């Protein structure tokens, strides 16, 4: 699905295309026709007009003295407008919505008159003329249009199919749409992001100028030459150039790649005695099988040689060696390494249990491999790039498209990031997603309670230039534990990947998602079911009865269908029959000591179940 089609789909979910029963003559240029006596607005033209309006607001905001006046009297929109105006510099919408009823809220700007009503004090107008007026509720704003036109102030406004010509012609940048709450929320978020993006560009320019004045200091710590030290340039995956159709050229590129997978994580906290990478993910295939399958597919297709390095702990090394025997007849070079005891002593354990390793020390582990002479051997073989794979991310992809982008743009450090759901409506707009973001906008925690307030999740999948590693390997500053280390490289970026590329496996709840009909895999790459309408994955929370892998398998006769599921919460002694279908929001909460079995073929849609009678 292209970016354009995703954006159109988002507009349709806001009901922006549903007009009134009347379509004025001048508005027909924005309509397809009528359906059920309602005008249908062309979403393509809505998108074009919205982009034009946002470009205009962005252009105005580049002037530090510019100001905007947001006009609204619809109480349904007011919380959205209030949230927007707290984040951008603008005149108060509450003040404007009170003043317009008095008439002359703009033309009386220079009047110092004030009076006190029974309820509150009213000021006739702002003392400074705004550079633009943005109107959300156009039905009740006749005086706003008249006075803005008289003063020559440009107007950005949401217009519907019944708007009279005498007011429509005064709008400089019309946005044809149904002014639903969802669409107003989308527009306000887009305005906020555009204005904040311009501010970040200003800050970025200041950072570059400051860096230029401290060039010697910057070089001493190895900061990026083209990026402010506390910012990361994020590029949408769909904006990357496609791989060349020339097989020989692609082979030459892929021959420069080596894949490093950390394999120290144990599945003990899920009741699995062995490395987590050997746990079955889909149709008998493990996470290790998926990575190997991806590399085998690339080697076979392009005739290249991409080696795989496995970084094992002392606890996972022997089990991994036994499994590697089944790959002995393949054309892939697999090199297992056992990490030293010092790595265990310095590691940080996660909430999953003392056998679950965090990737916070992956930098030290990677450097121990490079310092052992491996780096010089790889460089002598013509290897230039390394993909460092997060051990928990089953959705990792050995992607030639990303490698091609790094090679073409001489990028030394690239981290795969994913937008949080809090900006889900914004990230479908490619123009607003690309830009520089501060390090505090990123988090490596992917649970819902931790991502609030952040814009991106750092998936901890890294693409590194080995020549840059060679340059920095002797310094004590080099580490690979977070995005903050990107400043050590001369050129670094973040690639914003789709959600299908970031599928952590930390619990049986994650396993249910992976083993369901929501995902299939082809050549080792997990592919999302095209019948899924929602852009995000369903939220699944299985109770303690499902925590261990053996219990998880015994409680599901077959994995339910969850393509149309929004969320699932299960608590208590619950058993699922075969061919169960879950849709919408499903909550199953039974009292202790009272088993509940979901019968074969059951369809649960928007259900709250605490007894068999509720099924």
C-alpha positions as CSV (number, residue, x, y, z in Angstrom):
1,X,0.0,0.0,0.0
2,X,1.4,3.4,-1.0
3,X,1.7,6.4,1.2
4,X,-1.0,8.2,-0.8
5,X,-3.5,5.4,-0.4
6,X,-2.8,5.2,3.4
7,X,-3.4,8.9,3.7
8,X,-6.7,8.7,1.8
9,X,-7.7,5.8,4.0
10,X,-7.1,8.0,7.1
11,X,-9.2,10.8,5.6
12,X,-12.0,8.4,5.0
13,X,-11.9,7.2,8.6
14,X,-12.6,10.8,9.7
15,X,-15.7,11.0,7.5
16,X,-14.1,14.0,5.8
17,X,-15.7,12.9,2.5
18,X,-19.3,13.1,3.6
19,X,-20.9,16.5,2.7
20,X,-24.3,18.0,3.2
21,X,-27.5,17.4,1.2
22,X,-26.8,20.6,-0.7
23,X,-23.7,21.3,-2.9
24,X,-23.3,24.9,-4.1
25,X,-22.2,25.5,-7.6
26,X,-18.7,26.7,-6.7
27,X,-18.2,23.6,-4.5
28,X,-18.9,21.0,-7.2
29,X,-15.3,21.1,-8.3
30,X,-14.5,19.2,-5.0
31,X,-17.3,16.6,-5.2
32,X,-17.7,13.2,-6.9
33,X,-21.5,13.4,-6.9
34,X,-24.3,12.4,-4.5
35,X,-25.0,9.2,-2.5
36,X,-28.0,8.8,-0.3
37,X,-28.8,12.5,-0.9
38,X,-25.4,13.5,0.5
39,X,-22.6,15.2,-1.4
40,X,-19.4,13.0,-1.6
41,X,-16.3,15.1,-1.4
42,X,-13.2,14.1,-3.4
43,X,-10.6,13.0,-0.8
44,X,-7.7,13.6,-3.3
45,X,-8.7,17.2,-3.6
46,X,-9.1,17.6,0.1
47,X,-5.6,16.3,0.6
48,X,-4.2,18.7,-2.0
49,X,-5.9,21.7,-0.4
50,X,-4.8,20.6,3.0
51,X,-1.2,20.4,1.9
52,X,-1.4,23.8,0.3
53,X,-2.8,25.3,3.5
54,X,-0.1,23.7,5.6
55,X,2.7,24.8,3.3
56,X,1.3,28.4,3.6
57,X,1.2,28.3,7.4
58,X,4.7,26.8,7.5
59,X,6.0,29.6,5.2
60,X,4.5,32.3,7.5
61,X,5.9,30.7,10.6
62,X,9.5,31.1,9.3
63,X,9.1,34.8,10.3
64,X,9.7,35.1,14.1
65,X,7.3,38.0,14.3
66,X,4.4,36.2,12.6
67,X,1.2,35.3,14.5
68,X,-2.0,33.3,13.8
69,X,-5.5,33.8,15.0
70,X,-7.5,30.5,15.5
71,X,-11.3,31.0,15.4
72,X,-13.7,28.5,16.8
73,X,-17.1,28.6,18.6
74,X,-18.1,24.9,18.4
75,X,-17.7,23.5,21.9
76,X,-16.9,20.0,20.5
77,X,-13.7,21.4,18.9
78,X,-12.6,23.6,21.8
79,X,-10.5,21.0,23.8
80,X,-8.7,20.2,20.5
81,X,-8.0,23.9,19.8
82,X,-6.9,24.5,23.3
83,X,-4.4,21.6,23.1
84,X,-3.0,22.9,19.9
85,X,-2.6,26.5,21.1
86,X,-0.7,25.4,24.1
87,X,2.0,24.0,21.8
88,X,2.3,26.8,19.3
89,X,2.6,30.5,19.7
90,X,-0.8,32.0,18.8
91,X,-3.5,34.3,20.0
92,X,-6.0,32.8,22.4
93,X,-8.9,31.1,20.6
94,X,-11.2,31.7,23.6
95,X,-10.6,35.4,23.4
96,X,-11.3,35.4,19.7
97,X,-14.5,33.4,20.0
98,X,-15.8,35.8,22.5
99,X,-14.9,39.0,20.6
100,X,-16.3,38.0,17.2
101,X,-19.9,38.3,18.5
102,X,-19.3,42.0,19.3
103,X,-18.4,42.7,15.7
104,X,-15.3,44.7,14.8
105,X,-13.0,42.3,16.6
106,X,-10.3,43.1,14.0
107,X,-11.2,46.6,12.8
108,X,-11.3,47.9,16.3
109,X,-7.8,46.6,17.0
110,X,-6.4,50.0,18.0
111,X,-9.3,50.8,20.3
112,X,-8.2,50.7,24.0
113,X,-11.8,50.4,25.1
114,X,-12.6,47.8,27.7
115,X,-15.7,47.1,29.7
116,X,-16.8,44.6,32.3
117,X,-19.9,42.5,31.8
118,X,-21.7,40.6,34.4
119,X,-19.5,37.5,33.9
120,X,-16.2,38.5,32.6
121,X,-14.0,41.3,31.1
122,X,-14.0,41.6,27.3
123,X,-11.4,43.2,25.2
124,X,-12.5,44.4,21.8
125,X,-9.5,43.2,19.8
126,X,-5.8,42.2,19.8
127,X,-3.4,45.1,19.6
128,X,-1.4,43.4,16.8
129,X,-3.0,42.2,13.5
130,X,-2.5,38.5,12.9
131,X,-0.8,37.3,9.7
132,X,-3.4,34.7,9.1
133,X,-6.8,33.7,10.4
134,X,-7.6,30.0,10.7
135,X,-11.4,29.3,10.9
136,X,-12.7,25.9,12.0
137,X,-16.5,26.5,12.4
138,X,-17.4,28.4,9.2
139,X,-21.1,28.4,9.7
140,X,-21.1,31.1,12.5
141,X,-18.3,33.4,11.4
142,X,-19.8,35.9,8.9
143,X,-18.2,38.9,10.6
144,X,-14.8,37.2,10.7
145,X,-14.8,36.8,6.9
146,X,-15.9,40.3,6.3
147,X,-13.3,42.0,8.5
148,X,-10.4,39.7,7.5
149,X,-11.1,40.6,3.9
150,X,-11.3,44.3,4.7
151,X,-7.9,44.2,6.4
152,X,-6.3,42.0,3.7
153,X,-5.6,39.1,6.1
154,X,-5.4,35.7,4.4
155,X,-8.0,33.1,5.6
156,X,-7.5,29.4,6.0
157,X,-10.9,27.7,6.6
158,X,-12.6,24.4,6.6
159,X,-15.4,24.7,4.0
160,X,-18.4,22.3,3.4
161,X,-20.7,21.8,0.4
162,X,-23.3,24.2,1.6
163,X,-21.1,27.3,2.1
164,X,-22.4,30.4,0.3
165,X,-20.4,31.9,-2.5
166,X,-20.1,35.4,-0.8
167,X,-18.2,33.8,2.1
168,X,-16.4,31.1,0.1
169,X,-14.7,33.6,-2.2
170,X,-13.1,35.4,0.8
171,X,-11.2,32.2,1.8
172,X,-7.6,32.2,0.6
173,X,-6.9,28.5,1.4
174,X,-10.1,26.5,1.5
175,X,-10.0,22.9,2.9
176,X,-13.1,21.1,1.5
177,X,-14.2,18.5,4.1
178,X,-16.9,17.6,6.5
179,X,-15.9,19.3,9.8
180,X,-16.2,16.3,12.0
181,X,-14.4,16.1,15.3
182,X,-12.0,13.5,13.9
183,X,-11.1,15.7,10.9
184,X,-10.6,18.8,13.0
185,X,-8.3,16.7,15.3
186,X,-6.3,15.6,12.3
187,X,-6.0,19.2,10.9
188,X,-5.0,20.6,14.3
189,X,-2.3,17.9,14.7
190,X,-1.0,18.7,11.2
191,X,-0.8,22.4,11.9
192,X,1.0,21.8,15.2
193,X,3.5,19.4,13.7
194,X,4.2,21.8,10.7
195,X,4.8,24.8,13.0
196,X,6.9,22.8,15.4
197,X,8.9,21.4,12.5
198,X,9.8,24.9,11.4
199,X,10.9,25.7,14.9
200,X,13.1,22.6,14.9
201,X,14.6,23.6,11.6
202,X,15.5,27.0,13.1
203,X,17.0,25.3,16.2
204,X,18.9,22.9,13.9
205,X,20.3,25.9,11.9
206,X,21.4,27.4,15.2
207,X,23.0,24.1,16.3
208,X,25.0,23.9,13.0
209,X,26.2,27.5,13.4
210,X,27.2,26.8,17.0
211,X,29.0,23.6,15.9
212,X,30.9,25.5,13.2
213,X,32.3,27.8,15.9
214,X,33.5,24.9,18.0
215,X,34.8,22.7,15.2
216,X,37.9,21.6,17.0
217,X,35.9,20.5,20.1
218,X,33.4,18.7,18.0
219,X,36.0,16.7,16.1
220,X,37.7,15.7,19.3
221,X,34.5,13.8,20.4
222,X,33.6,12.6,16.9
223,X,30.2,14.4,16.5
224,X,28.3,14.3,13.3
225,X,29.5,16.9,10.7
226,X,26.0,17.6,9.3
227,X,23.7,17.1,12.3
228,X,23.2,18.9,15.6
229,X,24.5,16.8,18.5
230,X,21.1,16.3,20.1
231,X,19.1,15.7,17.0
232,X,18.4,12.8,14.6
233,X,17.3,13.1,11.0
234,X,14.4,10.7,10.4
235,X,13.7,9.5,6.9
236,X,10.5,7.5,6.1
237,X,11.1,4.0,4.7
238,X,8.8,4.7,1.7
239,X,11.0,7.6,0.7
240,X,14.0,5.4,0.1
241,X,15.1,4.9,-3.4
242,X,14.4,1.4,-4.8
243,X,17.2,-1.1,-5.3
244,X,18.7,-1.2,-8.8
245,X,17.3,-3.7,-11.3
246,X,20.8,-4.6,-12.3
247,X,21.6,-7.9,-10.6
248,X,25.3,-7.4,-10.8
249,X,25.1,-4.0,-9.2
250,X,22.9,-5.3,-6.4
251,X,25.3,-8.2,-5.9
252,X,28.3,-5.8,-5.5
253,X,26.3,-3.9,-2.9
254,X,25.2,-6.9,-0.9
255,X,28.6,-8.4,-0.9
256,X,29.6,-5.5,1.4
257,X,27.1,-6.6,4.1
258,X,27.5,-8.7,7.2
259,X,24.7,-9.5,9.7
260,X,25.4,-9.7,13.4
261,X,22.7,-11.2,15.6
262,X,22.8,-11.1,19.4
263,X,21.7,-14.5,20.6
264,X,22.3,-14.3,24.3
265,X,18.6,-14.0,25.4
266,X,17.1,-17.1,27.1
267,X,13.4,-18.0,27.1
268,X,13.4,-19.3,30.6
269,X,10.9,-16.7,31.9
270,X,8.4,-18.1,29.3
271,X,9.1,-21.7,30.4
272,X,11.4,-22.4,27.4
273,X,14.7,-24.1,28.1
274,X,16.9,-22.7,25.5
275,X,17.8,-19.6,23.5
276,X,14.8,-17.4,22.7
277,X,15.9,-17.4,19.1
278,X,15.1,-21.2,18.9
279,X,11.5,-20.7,20.1
280,X,8.9,-21.5,17.4
281,X,7.4,-18.4,16.0
282,X,5.3,-19.5,13.0
283,X,4.6,-22.8,11.4
284,X,7.5,-24.6,13.0
285,X,10.0,-21.9,12.1
286,X,12.1,-20.1,14.8
287,X,13.4,-16.5,14.8
288,X,16.8,-17.9,13.8
289,X,15.2,-19.8,10.9
290,X,13.7,-16.5,9.7
291,X,17.0,-14.6,9.7
292,X,18.8,-17.5,8.0
293,X,16.0,-17.8,5.4
294,X,16.3,-14.1,4.6
295,X,20.0,-14.3,4.0
296,X,19.7,-17.5,2.0
297,X,17.1,-15.9,-0.2
298,X,19.4,-12.9,-0.9
299,X,22.4,-15.1,-1.5
300,X,20.5,-17.2,-4.0
301,X,18.8,-14.4,-5.8
302,X,21.8,-12.1,-6.3
303,X,24.7,-14.6,-6.0
304,X,26.2,-12.7,-3.1
305,X,27.8,-13.9,0.1
306,X,26.3,-12.4,3.3
307,X,27.8,-14.0,6.4
308,X,25.9,-14.3,9.7
309,X,27.6,-13.8,13.1
310,X,25.9,-15.1,16.2
311,X,26.8,-13.6,19.5
312,X,26.0,-16.3,22.1
313,X,26.2,-16.3,25.8
314,X,27.7,-19.2,27.7
315,X,24.2,-20.4,28.4
316,X,23.0,-20.3,24.8
317,X,26.2,-21.3,22.9
318,X,26.0,-25.1,23.1
319,X,22.3,-25.3,22.3
320,X,22.9,-23.0,19.3
321,X,25.8,-25.1,18.0
322,X,23.5,-28.2,18.0
323,X,20.9,-26.4,15.9
324,X,23.4,-25.0,13.4
325,X,24.0,-28.5,12.2
326,X,20.8,-28.4,10.1
327,X,22.2,-25.4,8.2
328,X,25.4,-27.2,7.3
329,X,24.2,-27.9,3.7
330,X,23.1,-24.3,3.1
331,X,25.2,-21.7,1.2
332,X,25.3,-19.3,4.2
333,X,28.4,-18.8,6.3
334,X,27.4,-18.8,10.0
335,X,30.0,-17.9,12.6
336,X,29.0,-18.5,16.2
337,X,30.9,-16.7,19.0
338,X,30.7,-17.2,22.7
339,X,30.8,-14.0,24.7
340,X,33.2,-13.7,27.6
341,X,32.3,-13.9,31.3
342,X,32.9,-10.2,31.7
343,X,29.9,-9.4,29.5
344,X,27.6,-11.3,31.9
345,X,29.0,-9.4,34.9
346,X,28.4,-6.0,33.3
347,X,25.0,-6.8,31.8
348,X,21.7,-5.4,33.0
349,X,18.8,-7.8,33.6
350,X,15.3,-6.9,32.4
351,X,11.9,-7.3,34.0
352,X,11.4,-10.6,32.2
353,X,13.7,-12.4,34.6
354,X,17.3,-12.9,35.4
355,X,17.9,-14.9,32.3
356,X,16.5,-12.2,30.0
357,X,19.3,-9.9,28.7
358,X,18.9,-6.3,27.8
359,X,20.7,-4.9,24.7
360,X,22.2,-2.1,26.8
361,X,25.6,-3.7,26.7
362,X,25.5,-4.7,23.0
363,X,28.1,-2.0,22.3
364,X,30.7,-3.6,24.5
365,X,29.9,-7.0,23.0
366,X,30.1,-5.8,19.5
367,X,33.4,-4.0,20.2
368,X,34.8,-7.2,21.8
369,X,34.2,-9.0,18.5
370,X,35.7,-6.2,16.4
371,X,38.8,-5.9,18.7
372,X,39.4,-9.6,18.4
373,X,40.7,-9.1,14.8
374,X,37.4,-9.8,13.2
375,X,37.0,-6.2,12.0
376,X,40.3,-6.3,10.1
377,X,39.4,-9.6,8.5
378,X,36.0,-8.3,7.3
379,X,37.5,-5.1,5.9
380,X,40.0,-7.2,4.0
381,X,37.2,-9.2,2.5
382,X,35.5,-6.1,1.2
383,X,32.8,-5.9,3.9
384,X,31.8,-2.3,4.6
385,X,28.4,-2.5,6.5
386,X,27.1,-4.5,9.4
387,X,23.4,-5.0,10.3
388,X,23.2,-5.5,14.1
389,X,19.9,-7.2,14.9
390,X,18.0,-6.8,18.1
391,X,17.6,-10.3,19.6
392,X,13.9,-9.7,20.6
393,X,12.7,-8.3,17.3
394,X,11.2,-11.1,15.2
395,X,10.1,-8.7,12.5
396,X,13.8,-7.7,11.7
397,X,14.5,-7.6,7.9
398,X,17.8,-7.8,6.1
399,X,16.7,-5.1,3.7
400,X,18.9,-4.2,0.6
401,X,16.8,-1.0,0.2
402,X,18.2,0.4,3.5
403,X,21.7,-0.7,2.6
404,X,21.4,1.0,-0.8
405,X,20.4,4.3,1.0
406,X,23.4,4.1,3.3
407,X,25.8,3.5,0.4
408,X,24.4,6.2,-1.8
409,X,24.4,8.9,0.9
410,X,27.7,7.9,2.7
411,X,25.8,7.3,6.0
412,X,27.9,5.7,8.8
413,X,25.2,5.1,11.5
414,X,21.5,4.2,10.9
415,X,19.0,3.2,13.5
416,X,15.6,1.7,12.6
417,X,12.8,3.6,14.5
418,X,9.1,3.3,14.5
419,X,6.5,6.1,15.1
420,X,4.5,5.7,18.3
421,X,0.7,5.4,18.0
422,X,0.4,8.9,19.6
423,X,1.3,10.4,16.2
424,X,-0.3,7.7,14.1
425,X,-2.5,10.2,12.2
426,X,0.5,12.4,11.5
427,X,3.0,9.9,10.3
428,X,1.0,8.9,7.3
429,X,1.9,12.3,5.9
430,X,5.4,11.8,4.5
431,X,6.2,15.5,4.5
432,X,5.6,15.9,8.2
433,X,7.3,12.7,9.2
434,X,10.6,13.5,7.7
435,X,12.8,15.9,9.6
436,X,15.1,16.3,12.5
437,X,13.9,15.2,15.9
438,X,15.5,15.7,19.3
439,X,16.9,12.7,21.2
440,X,14.2,13.1,23.9
441,X,11.6,12.3,21.2
442,X,12.9,8.6,21.2
443,X,12.4,5.8,23.6
444,X,13.6,2.2,23.6
445,X,10.6,1.0,25.6
446,X,7.8,-0.3,23.5
447,X,5.0,-0.9,26.0
448,X,1.9,1.4,25.9
449,X,2.5,2.9,29.3
450,X,6.1,4.0,28.4
451,X,5.6,5.5,24.9
452,X,3.3,8.3,25.9
453,X,5.0,11.6,25.2
454,X,7.5,10.1,22.8
455,X,7.3,10.3,19.0
456,X,9.5,7.3,18.0
457,X,10.5,3.9,19.4
458,X,14.1,3.0,18.9
459,X,13.9,-0.6,17.8
460,X,17.7,-1.1,18.5
461,X,18.3,-2.5,15.0
462,X,21.5,-0.8,13.8
463,X,23.2,-0.4,10.4
464,X,26.9,0.5,10.9
465,X,29.7,1.5,8.5
466,X,32.7,-0.8,9.4
467,X,35.2,1.8,8.3
468,X,33.7,4.2,10.8
469,X,33.9,1.5,13.5
470,X,37.6,1.0,12.6
471,X,38.1,4.8,13.1
472,X,36.4,4.8,16.5
473,X,37.1,1.3,17.8
474,X,40.2,2.4,19.8
475,X,38.3,5.1,21.7
476,X,36.5,4.6,25.0
477,X,33.6,6.8,23.8
478,X,32.1,4.3,21.3
479,X,29.0,2.4,22.4
480,X,25.9,1.1,20.6
481,X,23.4,1.1,23.4
482,X,21.2,4.0,22.2
483,X,20.6,6.7,19.6
484,X,22.6,9.2,21.6
485,X,25.8,7.6,20.2
486,X,24.8,8.5,16.7
487,X,26.6,11.9,17.3
488,X,30.0,10.0,17.3
489,X,29.6,9.3,13.5
490,X,30.1,11.8,10.7
491,X,26.7,11.1,9.2
492,X,23.8,9.4,10.9
493,X,20.1,9.0,10.3
494,X,17.0,7.1,11.5
495,X,14.8,5.1,9.2
496,X,11.1,5.2,10.1
497,X,10.0,1.6,9.4
498,X,6.4,0.2,9.3
499,X,5.1,-1.6,12.4
500,X,5.4,-5.0,10.6
501,X,9.2,-4.5,10.9
502,X,9.1,-4.3,14.8
503,X,7.5,-7.3,16.4
504,X,9.2,-8.0,19.8
505,X,8.8,-11.4,21.4
506,X,8.9,-11.0,25.1
507,X,5.8,-12.9,26.3
508,X,3.1,-15.3,25.2
509,X,0.9,-12.4,24.4
510,X,3.4,-11.5,21.7
511,X,3.5,-15.1,20.6
512,X,-0.3,-15.2,20.0
513,X,0.0,-12.2,17.7
514,X,2.8,-13.8,15.7
515,X,1.2,-17.2,15.4
516,X,-2.2,-15.9,14.4
517,X,-3.6,-15.3,10.9
518,X,-2.6,-11.7,11.2
519,X,0.9,-12.6,9.9
520,X,2.4,-15.1,7.4
521,X,6.0,-15.2,6.2
522,X,7.7,-15.4,2.9
523,X,11.4,-15.9,2.5
524,X,11.8,-15.3,6.2
525,X,10.0,-12.0,6.2
526,X,6.8,-11.7,8.2
527,X,4.0,-10.3,6.0
528,X,0.9,-8.6,7.5
529,X,-2.5,-9.8,6.4
530,X,-4.0,-7.5,3.8
531,X,-7.5,-7.9,5.2
532,X,-6.4,-6.0,8.4
533,X,-8.0,-2.5,8.1
534,X,-6.5,-0.8,11.2
535,X,-2.9,0.4,10.7
536,X,-1.9,-0.7,14.2
537,X,-1.7,-4.2,15.7
538,X,-4.3,-5.4,18.3
539,X,-3.4,-5.0,21.9
540,X,-3.2,-8.4,23.6
541,X,-2.8,-9.1,27.3
542,X,-3.0,-12.7,28.5
543,X,-3.2,-13.4,32.2
544,X,-0.8,-15.4,34.4
545,X,-2.4,-18.7,33.4
546,X,-0.9,-18.2,29.9
547,X,2.5,-17.1,31.0
548,X,4.4,-20.3,30.4
549,X,4.8,-21.7,26.9
550,X,3.4,-25.1,27.8
551,X,0.3,-23.5,29.3
552,X,-0.1,-21.3,26.3
553,X,-0.1,-24.2,23.9
554,X,-2.5,-26.3,26.0
555,X,-5.1,-23.5,26.4
556,X,-5.5,-22.9,22.6
557,X,-6.8,-25.8,20.5
558,X,-6.0,-23.6,17.6
559,X,-4.8,-20.0,17.5
560,X,-7.9,-17.7,17.1
561,X,-8.4,-15.4,14.1
562,X,-7.6,-11.9,15.1
563,X,-7.5,-10.0,11.8
564,X,-10.4,-7.8,13.0
565,X,-9.5,-7.6,16.6
566,X,-8.8,-4.3,18.4
567,X,-7.9,-5.6,21.8
568,X,-8.0,-8.8,23.9
569,X,-7.7,-9.0,27.7
570,X,-7.9,-12.5,29.3
571,X,-7.8,-13.1,33.0
572,X,-8.6,-16.4,34.8
573,X,-8.8,-20.1,33.9
574,X,-9.8,-19.7,30.3
575,X,-9.6,-22.3,27.5
576,X,-10.1,-21.7,23.8
577,X,-11.6,-24.2,21.4
578,X,-10.8,-24.6,17.7
579,X,-11.5,-22.0,15.0
580,X,-12.5,-19.2,17.4
581,X,-12.8,-15.7,15.8
582,X,-12.1,-12.5,17.8
583,X,-13.3,-9.1,16.7
584,X,-13.4,-5.6,18.1
585,X,-12.7,-5.3,21.8
586,X,-12.9,-8.6,23.8
587,X,-12.5,-8.8,27.6
588,X,-12.7,-12.2,29.3
589,X,-12.4,-12.1,33.1
590,X,-13.6,-15.1,35.1
591,X,-13.4,-15.6,38.9
592,X,-10.7,-17.9,40.3
593,X,-11.6,-21.5,40.4
594,X,-14.2,-21.3,37.7
595,X,-12.9,-22.6,34.4
596,X,-14.4,-21.2,31.2
597,X,-14.1,-22.8,27.8
598,X,-14.7,-20.8,24.6
599,X,-16.5,-23.3,22.3
600,X,-15.3,-24.4,18.9
601,X,-16.2,-21.9,16.1
602,X,-17.3,-19.2,18.5
603,X,-17.3,-15.6,17.2
604,X,-16.7,-13.0,19.9
605,X,-17.2,-9.4,18.8
606,X,-17.1,-6.5,21.3
607,X,-17.8,-8.9,24.2
608,X,-17.2,-8.7,27.9
609,X,-17.4,-12.2,29.3
610,X,-17.3,-13.4,32.9
611,X,-19.4,-16.5,32.7
612,X,-20.5,-19.1,30.0
613,X,-23.8,-17.3,29.7
614,X,-22.1,-14.2,28.2
615,X,-20.7,-16.2,25.2
